[in-house]
Amino acid sequence: MIKKLKYRLVQYSRLTKVFIALAVDFLSLLLASYIALIVSFVEISSLTFFDLFRLFWSCIFSVLIFYLFDLYKTIVRYIDLSVIYLILKVIFIAFFLNQLVMILAQTLLSYFPIFGLRFNTIVTNFGWFAGITSSIILIIGSRLLANNLLSERNNAKRVVIYGAGSAGIQLASALRVAKEMQTVAFVDMNKSLQGTFIGGIKVLNPKRLDKLASRGKIDEVLIAMPSASKSNLQSLLKEIEKFSVKVRILPGVAEIAQGRISVSELKEVDVSDLLGRQEVEPNQTLINRNISDKVVLITGAGGSIGSEISRQVAMNKPSKVIILDSNEYALYKIKNELEEANPQLNLFSVLANVTNEQRITQVFTSFMVDTVYHAAAYKHVSIVEENPFEAVINNIIGTKVCAEAAVSANVETFVLISTDKAVRPTNIMGATKRFSELILQSMSHSTKTKMSMVRFGNVIGSSGSAIPLFQKQIKEGGPVTVTHPEVIRYFMTIPEAAELVIQAGAMGDDGDVFVLDMGEPVQIFNLAKRLIRLSGMELIDENNPNGDIEIKFTGLRPGEKLYEELLIGDEVNSTEHKGIFKAKENFLTEEKLNKYLIKLNKATELGDTLALKEILKDAITGFVPDNEVQDVVYLQTTN
């Protein structure tokens, strides 16, 4: 019944709604007048026709004042303090004008009597007070009741805004007209604000969050502190996560400046927020060295790292940018993005496979490339274990083809994007990446092209990262799958990794191996637990069997390590960038390397996985392959 009434009222025209509000206000004023008479001990039967006319006229006149002061342009579904203030103002103005009209009429009638009409004082002073108070209560109350009945936010999530600064106030204002959220309180560490009201919303001490969460009075915490440092944000998340309340974060200061504070701007808690990693300020001289006024080519430009390198190259005034990838859709996507963001960019997209020697050489030569960022690679450990020869062809042969094309085309700088899995590898992917490093190291001593490689760990949000999988599993209600309770990994954001790769490449020469400062390693099990809690859910474990989501351990996959390393040897030196280190490592001579390449080609032709593992084991220091063969084609052939 109420739902039908609500639907009908909402569907009425604006004019009809105004007439309804006028009628309700008129009846409220009549009732307030009646209360004033009762308080003044005046019986209705004792009133003359003129007295009754005066009462009705004062109500009609007041409603007219309300209309003239735009009270009926407000929408009761979105009432706030400003509307209540307007109501109070127009009621007192109406009362004042009514009194003024009465005094004028009384004065006129005293000089010009008409039909013996006289203005008698009907209501006492206390009666006037009761009447005004009643009219305020009835008019505001009718609107609050209508707001409660017609509001589309009865089922809205109850949220607390952490941060009562300008960003928090803007967010609260945006939420007033949002259907999906209702702000119940601000929380702020500023003691001078605690206990005060901002826009009718109370500011609480952060310690009160515990009580609100434990009593089930809030559904989400929205962090509106865009200028907070990453370390402060990390501490804040640690404080909130114990309450098992979903947390969302307002993005950076740029959005505030652009006035883009809205519900849609809120983002889920990201791993980068949990890590609290402080990104190092870039050295613009290093960034410009191989990019500004240079012809820059990025292989694997459609991938996670390749696309971010392409974005950052495009922003630093290159002469030309050539994006190369074998994936047509990925290439199309990054091309469109770069063209939209940089309309003046001299951009060329090349659809090609890095193993196609003729095509790659032609591209390098015809564009007269100055700098190459070689990001093209197969990098999913489990997929590569099942398809090892494709990794040999793409990662090893592809790198050799690109490096040789760079030398023949007189490219100034060639930078290989490597991985921490290349250090004492336990899987085919890591072994092929280390072999790629060896190719560059062996070639660098006999060419003018500056060759270097950059190693780093996991990047947050890449196509191979487990974090997006965790977030998907949490949204679906679990379980969250972790390979092992003790597995640890290094993490870095994609933009930071790409930025450091560019800067490291600018310092490279003579086969240098650069490693990025990845910060502290993170235990994946603990990371999964924190993501669950900050999604507003509880972990199912021995202490809480009635929780929301469980974590299942699936076991280490073939070729997977418990922990990753960045250095093969112990000799590491600092560079002019505090986030980048240079490692001195042993490498193979070009003659030895070519012998291994011949063997690899032969094993690839025969599809001999066992021979492949033995060749890589012999060539690469510390390679300990999985004993079991995972190659899906090999297994089908031998069965």
C-alpha positions, 0 to 999 in steps of 0.5 A: 500500500505504502509502496503504491502511494509512494510510486503515485506521488513520485509520478505526479507532475511538479505542479500537482506536487506544489498544490499538495504541499500548499494544501498541507501547509495551509492545513498545518497553519489552520491547526496551529491557529486552533492550538493558539486559540485553545492555549488562549482559552478561546472557544470557536463558538465565541468567534465572529465571522470576521474573526474566523475570516481573519484566521483563514486569511492569515493562513492563506497570506502565509502560504502566499509568502511561502510561495513567493520565497520559493519554498515550494521549489525545494524537493522533499526527497532531498531535504537538508538543513538549508531547507529547514533554515528556509522554512524557519525564515519564511515562517517568521517573515510570514508572522511579521507581515501578518502582524504588520497587515493586522496593525495597518488594518486596525489603524485604517478601521479606527479612522474609517469604520466599515460596518462596525468592524473592529480588530479585537485581540483574540490570541494571548501572547502565549497563544502566539508563541504556541501558534508559531511553535506549532506551525514550525513543528507541523510544517517541518514535520510534514516535510520530514515525514514526506522525506522519510516516506518518499526517500529512495535511500531507506535501503541505502548503505550506512557509511562513515566518512573518515576525514572531515576536511574539504574532501570529506565535506564535498563527498558528504554533499555528493552523497546527499543526493545519492540513492545507494549511501547514507552518511551516518557520521564523520570520523576525524583525528582532529580533536577540535572537530570531534563532537561538532556537526558538519552539515548536520552530521556529527564528527566522531573520534576514530575510537568510536568506529569500533562500537559502530561496527560491532553494533552493526550500525555501519556498512562501509567506511569511506576514506576522504583523505586525498593528501594523506601519505601512503604510510599514513593510509597504510596505518589507517587501513590497519586500524580499520581492517580489524572491524571487518567493514568494507573500505573504499577510498577517495582518489587523489588531490587532482580529482578534488581540484577538478570538482569531481567528488562523487560516489563514482570516484570512490575506489576499492581498497587496492594492494598498493594502499595496503603496502604503503609503498613510497614511490621514489621521485623520478629523475627527469634527466634520466627519463629524457635521456633516451626518449626526448627527441628520440625514435622509441620502439616498444615491443610487447606494447599491448601488455601490462608493462609494455603499455605503461612504458608506451604511455610514459614514453608518449608523455616525454616528447619523443620524436616518434613512438613505434608500438609493436605487438603480435596481439591485434586487439591489444595493439589496437587498444593501446594505440587508441588510448595513446592517440586520445591522450596525445593527439600530437604524438607521432605514433606508429603501430606495427603488428608483428611477431618478435621472432620474425627476423626479416620483419623486425629488422625492416622495422628497426631500419626503416624507422631509424630507431634510437631506443628499444624497450623489449617487453615482449615475452611469455611470462605466465609460469604455469602456462609456460610450463605446459608450453615450454617450446613456445617460451623458448621461441618467443622469449629466447629467439625473440630477444636474439632477433630483436637484439641483432636487429638493433645492432644492425640498425645502429640502435643507441639503446636496447633495454630488456624487461626481465624478472626476478624469476630469472634468478636461480629459476625453478621454472621454464619461464624464469630460465628463458628470461635468464637466457635472454639476459645472457644473450644481451650480456654476451653481445654487449661487449662487441657492439656500439648499442648500449644493452642493459636489462632491468629485473623486478618482481610482481607488478600490481594489476598485471595480467599475471598477478594473483591480486585481481583473482583474489578480488574477483574471488572475494566479490563472488563470495570465495573461497580465496585460493592461495598456493601456500601459507608461507609464499612471499612476493615483492610488489610494485605498481605498474607505473612505478615499475615502468618509470624505473625501467626507463630511468635504469635503461638511461644508465645502462651500458656494456650489458649492465643488469639493473635491479629495482628496489622492491621494498619489503616482501609481502606474505601472500596469505596475510595479504589475502586476509587483509583484502577479505577484512577490508571488503567488509567480510570475515575470514572463516578459520578455526576461531571463526567457523561462521565467517564469510569467506575461507582461504584454500591452499592449493599447493605450489604450482609446478616451477613455483617458488616460496620466495623470489630473489633479485640477485644471482651474486652478492656484488651490487652497487648503487646508482645515481637513482636511489631506487635502482641498483646495478649488479655484476654477474657472470655471463657466457661468451658468445661462442658458448651461448651459440652452442647452447642455441644450436642445442635448443633449436634441435630440442625444439624441432624434436619437441624433446622437453627432457632435453630442453630442461637439461640444456637450460640446466647446463647453461643457467646457473642455479636452474633447478627444474621441476622433475615432472614434465608439464608439456601438454603436447609432450605428455599426449605424445608419450601416453 
